[in-house]
Amino acid sequence: MPDLKVTADHLRRDAYLYVRQSSLRQVTDHGESTQRQYALRDRAVAAGWPLERVRVIDCDLGLSGASTMLRDGFKELVNDVALAKAGIVMGLEVSRLARNSADWHRLIQLCALTATLILDEDGIYDPANFNDRLLLGLKGTMSEAELHFRKARMRGGQLNKARRGELVMGPPVGLVYRPDGTIDLDPDAEVQNALRLVFDTFERTGSAMRTVRFFQTEGILFPRRLRKGPNKGELRWALPQHARILQVLHNPRYAGAFVYGRTKTHHRPEGGTAQLNVDRADWLVVMPDMHPGYIDWARYEANQQRLSDNGRAFGGDRRAGPTREGSALLQGRILCGICGTRMGVHYHQEHGRAVPLYVCQDSLVRKGGTVCQSVPGKVVDPAVSGLLLDLMVPMTLEVTLAVQQELEARAAETDTLRRQHLERTRYEAEQARARYMKVDPDNRLVADTLEAEWNGKLRHHAEAVEAYERHREEQAAAIDAETRRRVLALAEDFPRIWRDPRVDNRERKRILRLLVTDVTLIKAETITVHVRLSGGATRTLELERPRPIAQIRKIKPDLRAEVDRLLDQHCDREVAEILNANGWRTWEGKPFDDKKINFIRSTYKLPSLRERLRQKGLLTTKEVAARFGITSTTVYAWGQRGWLTKSRTGRNRGLWCLPEDDTALRQHGGNARSADTAASPAQSPE
């Protein structure tokens, strides 16, 4: 008998059957539930809908009902209900339609507004009716609570196993489960050596990025194990990326520890999820030494501290970052002696080269204050460098042996990995050959495929052999006997190595970090430098503050006195020549010229040689001629005869010195005027 809630208006619209199961495993292993959902079509036919007008939406099979984010079928159903295309919506139970109360109540509201019925295994409901709507709401709440209880039970079981360290989780590459359920190192020697090389290189370089560059420069491949797909469990080899190396360095399982709760799931507003990292202090379970590892727990802790120091951007939380390319020797080791925070490095140009400046700007950045202090690196770096040279002199032989051993060990590590990779490619080529030889020659479809695979493996093996030979020659050239001899010769003269411009700045900083923990600076009348060495000992240096440029350019008192003394007898050009001959130089280290002497005179109001001679009474040629009533030519003639003495004050210039008794000169002047009058024609009076 048709249900009284079904009206002719409902029958004019289509019936919608929504079919969903939470996972693909349920779809394949629990077919009975799927058949029960499809059987609801018979309920719609019994209620009066023709079979051809019963629309089945089953594209959400295998998707969870906790969210509508990825359920396109549910979105289609809601759209058609909102457009009043549906007369009835059918689902085996509320949980098939939605596990989220918000999504369920939104569907109920739309059905009430468009007069759409809802059918489940228990009966037909009219959302426009209060009692039916109340019952549907309770069913939705119970469905959501059921999902919560299921998750809580599963979560409780996981936590109990995790607290015992027995929870089975997929191990990272390099670790495998043995048949007895325990975790052990991967039996593949190439995989083990690749992972050990990551940790050794990071410890040597102090930077994950430099570890990646080492692998890429050396052409060393790194493994990853496929987690899904038809080739699940197989190894794939490729050059590592930065994120891959960070995953290895951060994973505590490589230290033999069982850890649970490193990440948590965050539900986004739009319905998606994201995995967020949890602070180490909030990890739920941490159990060191649960299984064999590639490093111990202490080394893992040291690696995390170094990665944390490298990752923070500024301020007191970051005491030291990775070594950089700049010339600042103490980068990452400088502390402010006033506020105790880490000082940053700024560079400025000085005489065409970058000069470091250590600046404490923690108050400026965090509180909007001012710069605490700034200390020039051109003063501090040479002083600490000199201290380092003094400390390193007794250690040169030990350093020599360590360098030589490191070169040999590094070459041995990379050579072992390359030989193992070569052996792997040879084995794969042999396997491909064996598969090809076993196939029936008449089955060309299979034989051609296996032959192509064999040829590809052979090419890959040949490329690996060529790369191995090339790298072996390069390594042999790098550590041959001549190179060892040169290393020994250089190590005996460590100061020359330290000052060699070919030594990279980062290498100098790495050497310094082995000996120096931190350097504290205090700038007052002098610059106080407290150096704390790695062993706990301290050294204190007192350095003079650099003078301002105005003081540097200022003329020294002794130079000014010397110029003043020389100007008594010499012109500007002669003073410059005498100063240069005596070794005097300008503040820029350049020789003097007449322009620079003129600048000194004008700055300090020093009279020139001409002015000094004028003050002594010396006269110009015109003044001498006017005094004695003679011509300028006669003045020069008197000078040639020795009656007058001329003192030169510059190029083609000079002043005349008259004797104290000029009676004779006046007589000579009268004779000269008489001679000039006699030689000139007589003039008639007007």
Helices and strands as residue ranges (DSSP letters): H 8-12, E 14-18, H 24-29, H 31-38, H 40-47, G 51-53, E 54-57, H 72-82, E 86-90, H 94-97, H 101-113, E 117-120, E 123-125, H 130-164, E 175-177, E 183-185, H 189-205, H 208-218, E 222-225, E 235-238, H 242-250, G 252-255, E 258-260, E 263-267, E 273-277, G 280-282, E 285-287, H 297-311, E 334-336, E 344-350, E 353-360, H 362-367, E 373-376, H 377-392, G 393-395, H 396-438, H 444-478, H 481-491, H 494-499, H 505-515, E 516-523, E 526-533, E 538-544, H 549-553, H 557-566, H 572-581, H 594-604, H 609-615, H 621-628, H 632-641, E 645-650, E 653-657, H 663-679
